[in-house]
Amino acid sequence: QVQLVESGGGLVHPGGSLRLSCAASGCSFGNYAMKWYRQAPGKEREWVAGIGDVARAGDVARTYADSVKCRFTISRDNATNTLYLQMNSLKTEDTAVYYCNTYIYKNYWGQGSQVTVSS
């Protein structure tokens, strides 16, 4: 059974930084693309960033929503089965619960990690 567990959220001032982690178990982590999503109060869940699997030769593909491009960086450590999201220059509109996700015949989600950006 695939399990995803997020950590690293918290309260930060505008302009600050946080790093989220997602520990994966129950799958061959490096074989699957991983994504981060977020859901703000009263809004639908939205895709934030994605990173490809490592089965392909060359650099791993990374993609970002326009709203976070150049501020957030997605990365993965296949030795520890961990996905990361480095978030810099945080804005109040980044406040949301952040979820990691993978699709292995179906969608798997973590429990979420709250990020609050407030002065």
C-alpha positions as CSV (number, residue, x, y, z in Angstrom):
1,Q,0.0,0.0,0.0
2,V,1.4,3.4,-1.1
3,Q,1.7,5.9,1.8
4,L,2.6,9.6,1.5
5,V,3.3,11.7,4.6
6,E,3.9,15.4,4.4
7,S,5.8,17.5,6.9
8,G,7.5,20.9,7.2
9,G,4.5,23.3,7.1
10,G,4.0,26.2,9.5
11,L,3.5,29.9,9.9
12,V,5.9,32.2,8.1
13,H,5.9,36.0,7.3
14,P,5.5,37.2,3.7
15,G,8.9,37.0,2.0
16,G,9.9,34.0,4.1
17,S,10.8,30.5,3.1
18,L,9.7,27.0,4.0
19,R,10.6,23.5,2.8
20,L,8.0,20.8,2.7
21,S,8.9,17.1,2.7
22,C,6.9,14.1,1.6
23,A,8.0,10.7,2.7
24,A,6.8,7.9,0.4
25,S,6.6,4.2,1.2
26,G,5.0,1.1,-0.4
27,C,6.2,1.8,-4.0
28,S,9.4,2.0,-6.1
29,F,9.6,5.7,-5.5
30,G,12.1,6.5,-8.3
31,N,9.9,4.9,-10.9
32,Y,7.0,7.4,-10.6
33,A,6.3,11.0,-11.2
34,M,5.4,13.0,-8.1
35,K,3.4,16.2,-7.7
36,W,2.5,18.9,-5.2
37,Y,-1.0,20.3,-4.9
38,R,-2.5,22.9,-2.6
39,Q,-5.9,23.8,-1.4
40,A,-6.7,27.2,0.1
41,P,-9.8,27.8,2.2
42,G,-12.9,27.9,0.1
43,K,-11.1,27.0,-3.1
44,E,-10.5,23.9,-5.2
45,R,-7.4,21.9,-5.0
46,E,-4.8,23.1,-7.5
47,W,-1.6,21.7,-9.0
48,V,1.6,23.4,-7.9
49,A,4.5,21.5,-9.2
50,G,5.6,18.2,-10.7
51,I,8.7,16.1,-11.1
52,G,9.3,13.2,-13.4
53,D,10.5,9.8,-12.7
54,V,14.2,8.8,-12.9
55,A,13.8,6.0,-15.4
56,R,14.7,8.3,-18.2
57,A,18.2,9.3,-19.1
58,G,19.2,12.9,-18.5
59,D,17.8,15.5,-16.1
60,V,14.6,14.9,-14.4
61,A,11.7,17.1,-15.8
62,R,10.3,19.7,-13.5
63,T,7.1,21.8,-14.1
64,Y,5.5,24.6,-12.2
65,A,2.3,26.5,-12.0
66,D,2.7,30.1,-13.2
67,S,1.8,31.4,-9.8
68,V,4.9,29.7,-8.2
69,K,7.4,29.7,-11.0
70,C,10.8,31.1,-10.0
71,R,9.8,31.0,-6.3
72,F,9.3,27.3,-5.6
73,T,11.6,24.4,-6.4
74,I,10.5,20.7,-6.5
75,S,13.1,18.0,-6.0
76,R,13.4,14.4,-5.0
77,D,15.8,12.1,-3.2
78,N,15.3,8.6,-4.4
79,A,17.8,7.2,-1.8
80,T,15.4,8.2,1.0
81,N,12.1,8.1,-0.9
82,T,11.5,11.7,-0.2
83,L,9.9,14.5,-2.2
84,Y,10.6,18.1,-1.4
85,L,9.1,21.5,-2.2
86,Q,11.4,24.5,-1.4
87,M,9.2,27.6,-1.2
88,N,10.9,31.0,-1.2
89,S,9.5,34.6,-1.4
90,L,6.2,33.3,0.1
91,K,3.1,35.4,-0.3
92,T,-0.1,35.6,1.7
93,E,-1.9,33.9,-1.3
94,D,0.4,30.9,-0.9
95,T,-1.5,30.0,2.3
96,A,-3.1,26.6,1.9
97,V,-2.9,23.0,2.8
98,Y,-0.2,21.4,0.6
99,Y,-0.5,17.7,-0.5
100,C,1.9,15.4,-2.3
101,N,0.5,13.1,-4.9
102,T,1.4,10.2,-7.1
103,Y,-0.5,8.2,-9.6
104,I,0.1,4.4,-9.6
105,Y,-3.1,3.0,-11.3
106,K,-4.9,5.4,-9.0
107,N,-4.3,8.7,-7.2
108,Y,-2.5,8.6,-3.9
109,W,-2.5,11.6,-1.5
110,G,-0.9,12.5,1.7
111,Q,-2.7,13.9,4.7
112,G,-1.6,17.5,3.9
113,S,0.6,20.1,5.6
114,Q,-0.7,23.5,6.5
115,V,1.3,26.5,5.3
116,T,0.2,29.9,6.6
117,V,1.8,33.1,5.3
118,S,0.8,36.0,7.4
119,S,2.3,39.1,9.0
